[in-house]
Amino acid sequence: MGQRACQVDLEKVVMSSFLTEINALKPGNVSRYAEGHGMTVNDFIVSAELATPILCNQGLSIGERILKCIKAIQAQVKCNTNLGMVLLFAPLIKAVETWNTKNTAALQKKLIMELEMLDEKETNRVFEAIRLANPGGLGQADKYDVNLPAGCRLLEAMAEVQQRDYIARQYVTGFHDVFVTGLGCIKIFTRRWNSVEWATVACYLTFLADFPDTHIQRKSGGQVAEQTRKRAIPIAEKFKKNEKPDNAISALLEFDKELKDSNINPGTSADLTAASLLLYELTK
């Protein structure tokens, strides 16, 4: 199969992952079931259409892909729809391109190699993308502030903030949460329910219940993030016991309204879920 054909196939997988994530009923987050936080489903679809060919452009480095995606999205959509997804998708896609394997252990090893090669030039590109997207609660930092020239390799900057940003933690840990928790969850529940979309919901609720969402933490503080995590635990447990996940729609929408009425958006949980979904699609 030629390189162009492979790229077309990869673009289909990436776009499918974006669309499944936005279709899935993720309480507190934007989905086809319920919009919110000043964003629409169409904002996410347009963002995915803009980002996909850039993310799959083999002529670009990881940092270039991230920056070009955010520039294109900000120019047309004019809001931060998917910075976290782009930050997670770009390294995964680069690893798959250069190491054509469906073996997850081999792919993770290659991913770690790609992350370790991200130099100061790449850091500055990622910092610029973050500034452009201007995610909620960004603020300033004493060390490796994205508003200043980087002066470090990207993994150094990510290590500095990994406790308060779980997207950064993926870079430092070789995407551990995505490869272990996320991928495992999607595999289990796709087999059980024969639905990747509902497995995506199970994955999202698992992340939401497992740790205080760092997007909530940055915007609303640690106490609200921890309260949200505790609130999600029984909801996740009950949902995953369903034989027919459709039966949970009303309960999930009730939780969705509760979160959105309080302006709580578990954005990090959604981003990790999207990356887990992409990994699943790339390795199945």
Secondary structure by P-SEA (a helix, b strand, c coil): ccaaaaaaaaaaaaaaaaaaaaacccccccccccccccccaaaaaaaaaacccccccccccaaaaaaaaaaaaaacccccccaaaaaaaaaaaaaaaacccccaaaaaaaaaaaaaaccaaaaaaaaaaaaaaccccccccccccccccccccaaaaaaacccccaaaaaaaaccccccccaaaaaaaaaaacccaaaaaaaaaaaaaaacccaaaaacccaaaaaaaaaaaaaaaaaaaaccccccaaaaaaaaaaaaaaacccaaaaaaaaaaaaaaaaacc
